[in-house]
Amino acid sequence: MSFWLISMALVAATAFFFVERDRVAGKWKTSLTVSGLVTLIAAVHYFYMRDVWVQTGTSPTEFRYIDWLLTVPLLMIEFYLILSAVAKVPSGVFWRLLLGSIAMLGFGFLGETGMMNPTVAFFPSMLGWGFIVWEIFKGEASQINAGLSNVHVQKAYKWMLLCVTVGWSIYPIGYFVGYMGGGADPVTLNVVYNLADFVNKIGFGVIIWAAAVADSESSKA
């Protein structure tokens, strides 16, 4: 049921973000396009994951990671895009967030698929996540945000930080319990992952949409 619900929610979110592009100023259109691409890519994968789960009763780990390997770097790029909408941002911010997300997911994939010892893979994956968290809290991205006068971007940035720290923590917790903590019920783990994706993909996009609309409307006033 959770696979089906999030599949349809992702389709609806995709349509919403693409339609709303016409409502915001030009500088925000790329951000909403990326939000729509994230939910579109995830929706396609969720239809496949649902079929795997229904037909085999096994966790669709490979499909889940293919989804994450495409969508998570796009979510990280959103930090660069929302800052770029109102300020000049060095390309280094883009590349550090992108490479951090690839390292986090790459080692996670190697551990979950058995290509690497799960315990060994867990730690460099966590280092990748830690690098991302440092960059958005204390690094150049954070410093640029702190110097902005645009309250809409700063508010969105704060909520995006919450997603990356609290929302994303569900994934390494699930990995730890499933592979290093004695195992977890696959039904429960998949429901938790599905709900986490709902918040961290659709919710992330809604945060950006809200900032884009508020900033666009304030510019017209």
Backbone as a ProteinNet text record, in pm:
[ID]
protein_1_A
[PRIMARY]
MSFWLISMALVAATAFFFVERDRVAGKWKTSLTVSGLVTLIAAVHYFYMRDVWVQTGTSPTEFRYIDWLLTVPLLMIEFYLILSAVAKVPSGVFWRLLLGSIAMLGFGFLGETGMMNPTVAFFPSMLGWGFIVWEIFKGEASQINAGLSNVHVQKAYKWMLLCVTVGWSIYPIGYFVGYMGGGADPVTLNVVYNLADFVNKIGFGVIIWAAAVADSESSKA
[TERTIARY]
82.5	0	86.4	193.9	279	351.1	388.6	450.3	352.3	225.8	125.3	97.5	82.4	49.4	158.4	283.2	389.9	408.6	381.9	391.7	298.6	173.3	74.9	104.1	151.5	186	300.4	396.5	509.3	465.4	372.2	318.8	246.9	163.1	89.6	184.7	289	386.3	460.6	492.7	561.4	477.8	350.5	261.1	251.7	241.7	229.2	352.1	471.8	593.5	612.2	581.9	598.4	496.5	373	270.5	304.8	357.7	387.6	507.9	585	696	646.7	525.4	472.8	431.4	428.1	382.6	498.2	620.8	733	821.9	906.1	1000.5	1100.9	1159.8	1250.5	1366.4	1416.3	1531.7	1501	1371	1330.8	1289.4	1277.1	1223.3	1311.2	1443.4	1531.9	1513.6	1498.1	1478.2	1351.6	1242.7	1118.1	1127.5	1200.4	1220.8	1294	1398.4	1474.2	1386.3	1303	1211.1	1117.2	1067.9	981	1053.3	1179.3	1257.8	1283.5	1308.5	1330.3	1208.3	1090.7	969.7	933.4	963	935.4	1022.6	1152.5	1244.5	1204.1	1171.4	1131.7	1001.7	905.6	777.6	798.3	880	906.5	967.5	1063.9	1127.7	1031.9	943.8	850.3	751	711.5	624.9	696.5	824.7	902.2	921.3	954.6	976.6	851.8	737.5	611	589.2	616.7	598.8	694	819.4	916	867.5	818.8	772.8	650.9	555.3	433.2	463.5	550.3	575.2	671.8	768.5	873	873.6	818	822.1	959.4	1050.7	1185.5	1202.7	1296.4	1318.9	1387.3	1334.2	1391.2	1511.2	1616.9	1732.1	1797.6	1817.9	1887.8	1810.4	1679.1	1596.8	1597.7	1594.9	1594.5	1722.3	1835.1	1962.3	1978.3	1926.1	1930.2	1851.7	1737.1	1657	1738.4	1794.4	1869.7	1993.1	2062	2182.3	2151.5	2027.8	1987.3	1925.6	1839.9	1762.3	1835.1	1914.6	1981.8	2081.9	2166.2	2251.8	2170.7	2055.4	1970.2	1918.4	1883.8	1840	1952.6	2073.3	2187.1	2211.9	2193	2211.9	2112.2	1998.6	1897.5	1952.9	2043.1	2104.1	2178.2	2251.2	2324.3	2228	2118.9	2025.5	1950.1	1904	1826.1	1916	2041.5	2134.3	2167.8	2182.9	2216	2103.2	1981	1866.9	1877.2	1950.7	1956.6	2099.2	2199.8	2338.3	2431.3	2553.8	2656	2722.1	2716.7	2766.4	2879.6	2997.3	3108.8	3071.1	3125.1	3093.9	3142.8	3238.6	3289.1	3180	3082.5	2970.3	2894.9	2869.4	2798.8	2874.2	3003.3	3079.9	3099.5	3118.3	3136.4	3009.4	2894.4	2768.7	2742.2	2772.7	2750	2839.2	2968.5	3061.3	3033.9	2994.3	2960.2	2842.4	2740.9	2623	2655.2	2739.7	2777.8	2857.4	2949.5	3027.6	2936.5	2843.7	2751.4	2671.1	2615.1	2529.6	2609.9	2724.3	2805.7	2848.7	2899.7	2941.4	2821	2708.9	2587.8	2541.5	2546.4	2507.1	2598.8	2729.8	2824.6	2800.3	2765.2	2739.8	2609.8	2502.9	2371	2359.6	2435.5	2428.2	2531.2	2613.2	2710.2	2838.9	2856.3	2980.1	3094.6	3059.4	3156.8	3100.9	3187.3	3140.1	3051.3	2926.9	2833.6	2889.1	2961.5	3016.7	3125.8	3211.1	3320.4	3264.4	3160.7	3102.9	3026.6	2974.9	2892.3	2968.1	3092.8	3166.7	3204.5	3257.6	3280.5	3150.7	3042.8	2913.5	2870.2	2890.7	2856.9	2948.3	3073.3	3163.8	3114.1	3059.8	3002.7	2887.1	2798.7	2685.1	2735.3	2834.5	2889.4	2950.6	3015.4	3073.3	2963.8	2852.3	2739.6	2685.2	2664	2609.4	2702.9	2833	2929.1	2920.5	2915.5	2911.6	2789.3	2672.2	2550.3	2530.1	2600.4	2589.6	2703.3	2825.2	2941.8	3027.6	3007.7	3091	3051.4	3098.4	3077.7	2930.8	2853.2	2710.2	2641.3	2675	2616.4	2656.1	2781.2	2829.2	2759	2736.6	2665.5	2522.5	2457.7	2319.9	2310.8	2407.5	2406.1	2418.7	2484.2	2502.6	2390.4	2288.3	2177.5	2079.5	2012.6	1906.6	1768.2	1766.2	1640	1584.9	1479.5	1424	1361.3	1311.2	1245.5	1347.1	1462.5	1567.6	1621.8	1642.7	1695.2	1599.9	1470.4	1371.2	1370.9	1376.7	1380.4	1507.2	1618.8	1746.5	1738.2	1676.4	1664	1583.5	1471.9	1388.6	1457.1	1535.1	1610.8	1718.4	1779.2	1875.3	1809.5	1687	1613.9	1590.4	1557.3	1536.5	1663.9	1776.3	1902.5	1955	1928	1977	1876.8	1758.3	1659.1	1597	1550.5	1483.9	1575.6	1697	1789.6	1845.8	1839.1	1893.4	1821.4	1699.4	1622.4	1697.1	1763.9	1829.6	1948.4	2043.6	2153.5	2108.1	2002.2	1948.6	1894.4	1820.1	1768	1879.6	1982.8	2098.8	2165.7	2187.3	2256.2	2176.9	2046.5	1963.2	1955.1	1939.8	1922.5	2046.9	2165.1	2286.7	2388.7	2375.9	2476.4	2415.8	2283.2	2218.8	2132.1	2157.4	2081.8	1967.1	1944.2	1837.2	1710	1629.2	1502.1	1395.2	1271.2	1160	1154.1	1164.4	1170	1043.7	928.6	803.8	809.9	845.9	854.7	959.2	1075.9	1184.6	1144.2	1073.8	1031.7	925	833.8	733.1	800.4	898.7	971.1	1047.3	1117.3	1189.9	1094.7	978.2	881.6	830.2	795.9	747.9	858.5	981.9	1095.5	1113.6	1102.7	1112.9	1001.1	882.1	768.4	803.8	858.8	893.8	1014.9	1118.1	1245.5	1249.6	1155.6	1150.2	1038	916	803.3	813.2	839.3	849.7	960.5	1074.4	1187.4	1145.7	1073.4	1027.2	926.6	839.5	739.1	806	912.5	987.1	1039.8	1098.2	1152.9	1040.6	932.2	817	765.1	751.7	700.1	790.6	922.3	1015.9	1008.7	998.8	993.6	869.8	755	630.1	634.5	679.8	683.5	778.9	896.5	993.7	942	881.2	828	718.2	627.4	517.4	563.9	666.3	718.8	790.3	849	918	818.9	695.7	593.3	532.7	537.7	471	542.3
-120.2	0	125.9	125.5	245.7	268.6	159.6	175.1	241.8	199.3	255	402.1	433.7	570.8	668.7	633.7	728.3	737.1	627.3	633.2	739.2	736.7	832.8	974	985.3	1116.8	1179.9	1098.2	1149.7	1195.7	1122.2	1164.2	1297.9	1310	1434.9	1550.4	1525.8	1630.5	1675.5	1580.4	1614.5	1710.1	1677.3	1764.1	1901.9	1903.9	2030.2	2119.1	2063	2143.9	2197.5	2116.3	2162.4	2270.9	2255.9	2358.2	2488.7	2477.3	2596.2	2674.9	2617.1	2691.3	2822	2821.6	2941	3049.6	3014	3109.4	3189	3138.4	3200.3	3277.9	3362.6	3441.4	3349.5	3399.4	3318.8	3259.6	3330.6	3283.1	3159	3130.6	3014.6	2895	2912.7	2805.9	2680.5	2699.1	2582.6	2501.8	2570.1	2499.8	2415.5	2471.3	2394.9	2282.9	2305.9	2199.2	2081.4	2110.2	2004.8	1932.4	2006	1942.6	1846.7	1889.1	1803.5	1680.8	1697.7	1584.5	1482.8	1532.6	1443.1	1354.9	1416.1	1337.5	1249.1	1293.4	1211.6	1086.4	1103.9	990	893.1	947.9	862.6	788.5	854	789.8	669.4	685.2	574.1	456.2	484.3	376.6	312.3	392.3	335.1	240.6	264.7	169.8	36	40.6	-82.5	-148.4	-69.6	-126.2	-191.8	-131	-189	-326.1	-338.1	-466.3	-572.7	-533.8	-627.5	-677.4	-584.9	-621.4	-712.9	-682	-762.1	-901.4	-908.8	-1035.9	-1127.8	-1068.9	-1151.2	-1144.8	-1037.3	-1020.8	-982.9	-950.6	-910.4	-759.4	-706.5	-562	-520.9	-421.7	-378.3	-285.9	-338.8	-256.6	-190.2	-267.8	-212	-95.7	-112.6	-4.9	117	90.8	202.4	283.6	215.4	287.4	356.5	297.3	366.9	497.2	490.7	611.2	712.8	670.3	762.5	818.6	734.7	782.2	893.2	897.3	1003.5	1121.8	1094.5	1203.1	1276.8	1206.2	1272.9	1378.9	1351	1460	1578.7	1552.2	1663.1	1744.5	1675.5	1747.5	1832.9	1781	1859.1	1981.7	1964	2075.4	2187.2	2152.8	2254.3	2360.4	2321.3	2420.9	2525	2477	2568.6	2655	2594.9	2668.1	2777	2747.2	2850.6	2967.1	2937.8	3046.7	3125.2	3054.5	3120.3	3208.5	3182.4	3263.2	3406.4	3425.4	3559.4	3608	3526.5	3567.3	3493.8	3542.6	3475.3	3369	3244.4	3132.5	3063.1	3043.7	2975.2	2832.5	2786.2	2651.7	2543.4	2578.7	2481	2428.8	2513.2	2469.8	2357	2375.7	2274.7	2142.3	2146	2022.4	1952.3	2027.5	1962.8	1890.2	1953	1887.9	1766.9	1779	1668.2	1548.5	1573.2	1464.3	1401.8	1482.5	1429.8	1334.1	1370.8	1285.1	1156.5	1163.8	1044.2	947.8	1002.1	916.8	849.7	925	871	754.3	773.9	672.5	557.9	589.8	485.3	379.3	420.8	324.2	253	324.8	260.3	149.6	176.1	76.4	-45.4	-22.5	-133.4	-220.4	-156.5	-232.7	-309.6	-247.3	-312	-422.8	-415.8	-518.9	-629.5	-620.4	-724.5	-713.2	-607.3	-589.2	-545.3	-503.9	-460	-497.6	-524.8	-556.6	-443.8	-474.9	-368.6	-277.7	-336.4	-255.9	-163.4	-216.4	-135.5	-22.1	-52	48	156	121	214.5	341.2	327.2	442.1	545	505.7	608.9	669.5	591.2	646.9	756	730	830	951.6	930.8	1043.9	1133.5	1072	1150.7	1235.5	1175.3	1249.5	1359.7	1325.6	1425	1542.7	1516	1623.5	1715.9	1656.7	1736.2	1823.7	1762.2	1836.5	1950.6	1924.6	2031.2	2145.1	2112	2214.7	2304.3	2246	2327.5	2396	2349.2	2413.9	2511.5	2473.9	2554.9	2595.8	2533.6	2558.2	2681.9	2687.6	2806.2	2830.2	2722.9	2738.5	2806.9	2764.5	2824.4	2971	3001.9	3139.7	3231.9	3180.7	3260.2	3285.6	3182.1	3197.8	3297.8	3292.5	3383.7	3529.4	3554.2	3691.4	3744.2	3662.9	3705.8	3793.4	3881.7	3963	3909.7	3806.8	3750.2	3653.7	3693.9	3612.4	3483.6	3485	3366	3254.3	3288.8	3190	3139.3	3229.9	3188	3093.9	3120	3032	2895.3	2894.2	2767.1	2689.8	2759.9	2696.1	2627.8	2694.6	2638.4	2508.5	2507.8	2387.7	2277.1	2312.8	2212.6	2149	2228.1	2173.4	2067	2094.1	2000.3	1868.3	1877.1	1755.8	1673.4	1740.3	1669.1	1606.7	1667.9	1613.3	1515.6	1562.3	1477.4	1377.9	1428.4	1341.4	1233.7	1272	1175.9	1078	1110.3	1019.8	885.5	881.6	756.8	651.3	692.3	595.9	526	599.1	527.8	447	493.8	415.6	282.1	288.3	166.1	74.2	130.3	52.1	-14.8	61.8	9.6	-104.9	-84	-187.1	-310.8	-288.4	-399.2	-482.9	-420.2	-492.7	-506	-424.8	-427.7	-446.3	-433	-441.3	-563.5	-668.7	-791.2	-810.6	-715.1	-731.3	-660.5	-629.6	-561.5	-625.5	-615.6	-667.4	-593.9	-665.1	-596.3	-517.3	-563	-489.7	-354.2	-355.3	-230	-137.4	-195	-113.4	-46.5	-119.3	-61	45.2	25	128.1	255.4	239.9	355.8	427.4	351.7	411.3	484.6	425.1	486.9	618.7	619.7	743	848.1	802.9	896.6	960.4	880.4	935.7	1035.1	1007.8	1098.8	1237.7	1239.4	1366.1	1430.9	1350.3	1405.1	1440.6	1391.1	1428.7	1528.7	1491.1	1583	1702.4	1675.8	1784.9	1882.2	1830	1913.4	2006.8	1951.1	2031.7	2137.3	2102.8	2199.1	2317.2	2290.1	2397.9	2496.4	2443.6	2528.9	2603.7	2533.1	2596.8	2713.9	2695	2801	2923.2	2901.3	3013.1	3082.7	3005.3	3061.8	3149.3	3100.5	3175.3	3302.8	3288.4	3405.2	3512.5	3470.4	3566.2	3631.2	3552.4	3606	3706.4	3676.8	3767.4	3895	3882.2	4001.5	4093.4	4034.4	4113.2	4195.2	4143.1	4213.8	4328.6	4315.4	4416	4553
0	0	0	79.5	85.2	-47	-116.7	-248.3	-344.7	-339.9	-430.1	-397.6	-270.1	-229.6	-270.5	-245	-278.2	-429.6	-502.5	-648.5	-704.5	-659.7	-709.9	-659.4	-534.7	-480.5	-559	-599.9	-677.8	-816.1	-877.9	-1007.8	-994.3	-890.5	-868.1	-840.2	-761.1	-729.7	-854.9	-942.5	-1067.8	-1151	-1168	-1245.2	-1180.3	-1048.8	-975.7	-996.5	-979	-990.8	-1132.4	-1233.1	-1371.3	-1406.5	-1359.8	-1385.4	-1314.9	-1193.5	-1113.4	-1166	-1257.6	-1318.6	-1381.5	-1435.9	-1502.1	-1403.4	-1275.9	-1174.5	-1113.3	-1126.5	-1056.2	-1152.8	-1095.8	-1175.3	-1244.2	-1353	-1432.8	-1354.9	-1254.4	-1179.1	-1095.3	-1075.2	-995.7	-1080.7	-1210.7	-1295	-1293.8	-1292.7	-1291.2	-1164.1	-1050.9	-924.1	-926.2	-978.2	-984.5	-1087.9	-1194.8	-1293.5	-1230.4	-1155.2	-1087.8	-985.6	-912.6	-817.4	-889.5	-1006.1	-1085.3	-1138.7	-1178.2	-1227	-1115.7	-996.1	-881.2	-858	-853	-827.1	-946.8	-1067.5	-1185.8	-1186.9	-1166	-1162	-1052	-935.5	-823.3	-853.7	-917.7	-949.3	-1039.6	-1143.8	-1236	-1161.3	-1074.8	-999.7	-900.1	-842	-746.1	-811.2	-933.7	-1003.3	-1021.8	-1055.2	-1067.7	-931.4	-829.4	-696.2	-641.1	-667	-621.2	-683.6	-813.5	-881.7	-827.1	-800.4	-743.3	-608.2	-526.2	-392.5	-398.5	-485.4	-496.7	-551.6	-652.1	-718.9	-644.9	-574.6	-512.3	-360	-302.4	-157.7	-106.4	-197.6	-158.3	-173.6	-98.3	-101.1	-231.3	-301.4	-430.7	-412	-348.7	-311.3	-431.5	-539.5	-655.6	-716.6	-732.2	-787.3	-695.3	-564.7	-469.7	-482.1	-498.1	-508.4	-642.7	-749	-877.8	-866.6	-800.8	-775	-696.6	-584.3	-499.4	-569.9	-648.4	-717.3	-817.1	-865.6	-957.5	-884.6	-786.9	-725.4	-613.8	-535.4	-422.5	-470.2	-571.5	-621.5	-672.8	-734.8	-779.8	-661.5	-552.3	-432.4	-375.9	-380.3	-331.2	-419	-548.2	-640.6	-611.4	-551.8	-519	-423.4	-333	-245.1	-327.9	-426.5	-515	-595.7	-643.5	-730.2	-655.7	-534.7	-464	-422.9	-389.2	-357.5	-483.6	-595.6	-722	-773.1	-726.5	-769.7	-717.8	-607.4	-547.3	-522.1	-554	-529.3	-624.7	-636.3	-717.5	-631.5	-676.7	-597.3	-672.8	-611	-677.2	-717.1	-826.6	-874.6	-778.7	-692.5	-595.9	-503.5	-471	-386.6	-456.5	-583.4	-663.7	-662.1	-690	-702.7	-570.1	-462.1	-331.4	-287.9	-306.2	-269.1	-357.4	-486.1	-578.2	-543.9	-524.7	-496.1	-359.4	-261.9	-129.9	-136.6	-214.2	-226	-301.4	-404	-479	-390.9	-309.7	-219.4	-117	-59.6	40.1	-17.2	-135.3	-195.7	-256.3	-313.8	-375.7	-276.2	-161.8	-60.4	1.4	16.6	66.5	-26.4	-156	-256.3	-250.5	-242.3	-236.5	-114.1	-1.7	120.3	116.3	66.2	66.5	-36.9	-144.3	-247.7	-229.1	-123.8	-95.6	-173.7	-250.1	-325.3	-234.5	-113.7	-14.3	121.8	216.7	351.5	403.7	447.6	489.9	599.2	694.9	804.4	754.1	666.5	610.9	525.4	445.3	356	431.9	549.6	626.1	662.4	701.8	754.5	647.7	530.8	428.2	375.9	377.2	338	435.9	565.6	667.2	657.4	617.3	598.2	485.1	379.2	270.2	318	397.9	454.1	547.2	630.7	722.8	649	535.9	455.6	402.1	355.8	307.5	419.4	535.7	650.6	688.9	688.5	722.3	620.8	493	388.2	402.3	429.3	433.7	568.3	671.3	802.4	830	788.4	824.1	704.8	592	475.5	397	273.6	190.6	160.3	139	112.6	229.6	351.4	471.5	485.4	455.1	467	367.4	246	144.8	190.3	241.6	289.2	403.1	494.8	609.8	566.6	452.8	406.5	320.3	297.1	212.1	287.9	213.8	272.6	233.8	150.5	103.2	207.9	275.5	384.8	333	211.1	155.5	132.1	77.9	55.7	188.2	282.3	411.3	483.9	472.6	535	468.4	334.3	261.8	297.4	305.8	337.6	474.2	569.8	705.4	703.2	630	622.9	544.4	442.3	367	454.7	543.1	639.1	726	767.6	852.2	778.3	650.4	570.3	560.7	534.4	512.3	641.4	755.1	882	943.6	977	1043.4	945	829.6	732.8	677.7	641.4	582.2	683.6	813.1	914.8	915.1	860.6	856	774.5	667.6	578.7	645	704.9	771	892.7	960.1	1073	1021.4	910	850.1	804.2	744.8	699.7	819.3	925.5	1043.6	1106.5	1124.2	1185.4	1095.8	965.8	873.8	851.8	854.8	818.1	930.6	1034.6	1140.6	1278.8	1287.1	1418	1436.8	1360.5	1379.1	1283.2	1195.1	1096.1	1135.8	1036.1	1059.3	972.8	1016.9	939.2	805.4	691.6	561.5	529.4	577.2	552.8	621.1	748.6	824.7	765.3	729.2	675.8	544.9	458.6	331.6	350.2	444.3	472.3	522	611.6	665.3	553.8	469	356.6	262.8	236.5	145.8	201.6	330	391.8	398	421.2	422.9	286.3	180.5	45.2	17.1	69.3	51.4	106.6	227.6	292.7	225.3	201.5	156.8	9.1	-69.3	-210.9	-237	-201.2	-223.4	-129.4	-2	95.5	61	17	-24	-136.9	-234.9	-347.5	-306.5	-212.5	-165.7	-95.3	-21.8	44	-60.1	-165.7	-272.2	-344.2	-371.6	-437.4	-354.8	-224.1	-136.8	-139.9	-137	-142	-277.4	-384.5	-519.6	-538.8	-492.6	-505.9	-421.4	-296.1	-207.5	-260.2	-307.8	-359.8	-489.6	-575.7	-702.7	-677.1	-584.1	-554.7	-485.7	-399.8	-333.2	-431.3	-536.8	-637	-720.9	-734.3	-810.8	-732.7	-599.9	-515.2	-523.3
[MASK]
+++++++++++++++++++++++++++++++++++++++++++++++++++++++++++++++++++++++++++++++++++++++++++++++++++++++++++++++++++++++++++++++++++++++++++++++++++++++++++++++++++++++++++++++++++++++++++++++++++++++++++++++++++++++++++++

